Amino acid sequence: MSAEQIPQPRHRGKGRRRRPRSGRRKGLLVAAWTTAGIVVLGGTGVGYLYFKLNGNLHSVDIEQALGTDRPAKTDNGSENILVLGSDTRAGGNGKLGGGTDDGTARSDTAMVVHVHQGHRKASVVSVPRDTLIDRPECTDTDGRTHDAASGVMFNSAYATGGAACAVKTVESMSGLRMDHYLEVDFSGFQKLVDELGGVEITTTRDISDPDSHLDLKAGTHRLDGEQALGLVRTRHGVGDGSDLGRIQLQQAFVKALVDQVKDIGVLSSPKKLVDLADTATKTVTTDSDLGSVNKLMSFASGLKGITPAHLNMVTMPVQYDPADANRVLVDEPKAQQVWTALKADRQIPRTATEGTAAGGAKGVVGAP
């Protein structure tokens, strides 16, 4: 397997980013994207194994909370999945997240995954956590209604109303209906990478970030779970210290992770297969439509043909907020190019990200 190239830093001409608070080192990537593929491997078991895996899964019923005021489903064979990384401090996540369990969680990694017709390629749109948006009124899965809010950070949607509010917000922003929802947390991500035997990446420069416990010299590395978590959490280890630089690392790592899953050869080791399936099903939270091993297996089977070369990854077009160097604003005309293309099941045009604060996100992800 060839290594994934990590980008050189990008620097802003003006403005200064504050250091992130130590209690808010979140930034998960989309391990759930490959979790579904691993579950397929575990599907060869029967009896006890099946019921064990099925019992591991956690699902949330967001359909009722979302109601009927939603974008229409498409009939072109494509699917949209909102994949979130949760920073809950519950359980073992407090130690990994650098904070204590305060009963709240945020979605500091968010990706809209559009699986194109035929399920041979996918487009992935990362949504920066620091994006100021207008959050719609939403209802959480406990039936509580939360008022709409203007000029709030994107990740506040999940903190306010959980999965249902996050989905509602993304649908409001994009005009796309989310067919499915996947979520993964800190400890699950770290365990998954360790079960895979690590993931190989290549850095083009030294990366040092004491806050995320990451210290890598330029070169090729096989990262274990703790190192991988540090890589996708770091904000000021590379780039300008913003969430945009971290997203670039996350996108590069996602491609390397997908490549690793396809290279691992777990079918030769029944124990490895069972361990991976057990970890994967404990890691992921899904919408209720995917809330069983059979349903998740069927869904994942349709994704097996997508290779890293067929993943087109971009960051939602944004511009730095002139009033606050720590925030970004949606570049509405260019963002609309992204959402219009996906709604029509077309490739995202290059012009959609040119001239934006996140315009380099696609170009700095090295070819696998």
ZIURWO-V282104 format. One line per field, one symbol per residue. ss: DSSP state (A for helix, B for strand, O for the rest). phi: phi as a letter, one per 30 degrees, with the letter a starting at -180 (. if undefined). Layout:
ss = ???
phi = ???
This chain:
ss = OOOBBBOOOOOOOOOOOOOOOAAAOOOOOOAAAAAAAAAAAAOOOOOAAAAAAAAAOBBBOOAAAAOOOOOOOOOOOOBBBBBBBBOOOOOOAAAAAOOOOOOOOOBBBBBBBBBOOOOOOBBBBBOOOOBBBBBOOBBOOOOOBBOOBBBBBOOAAAAAAAAAAAAAAAAAAAOOOOOBBBBBBAAAAAAAAAAOOOBBBBBOOOBBBAAAOBBBOOBBBBBOAAAAAAAAAOOOOOOOOOAAAAAAAAAAAAAAAAAAAAAOOAAAOAAAAAAAAAAAAAABBBBAAAOOAAAAAAAAAOOOOOOAAABBBBBOOBBBOOOOOOOBBBOAAAAAAAAAAAAOOOOOOAAAOOOOOOOOOOOOOOOO
phi = .ddcdcdddcbddaibcddddddbdchdccdeeceeddeedddddbhededddddddbbbccddddicdbedddbcicbcbccccccecdhddddddibcdcibabcdbbbccccdeihcabcbcdcdddddbcddebcddcidccddbcicdeddddddbieddddedddddcicdddbbbbbceddddddddddijbcbbccadbbbddchcbbdekcbcddddddddddcdccdbicicdddddddddddeddddddddcdidddbeddeddddddddddccbdddcdbedddddddedcdddcedccccbceebbddddadcbbcddeeddddddddddcicdddeddcdicdcddeddddddd
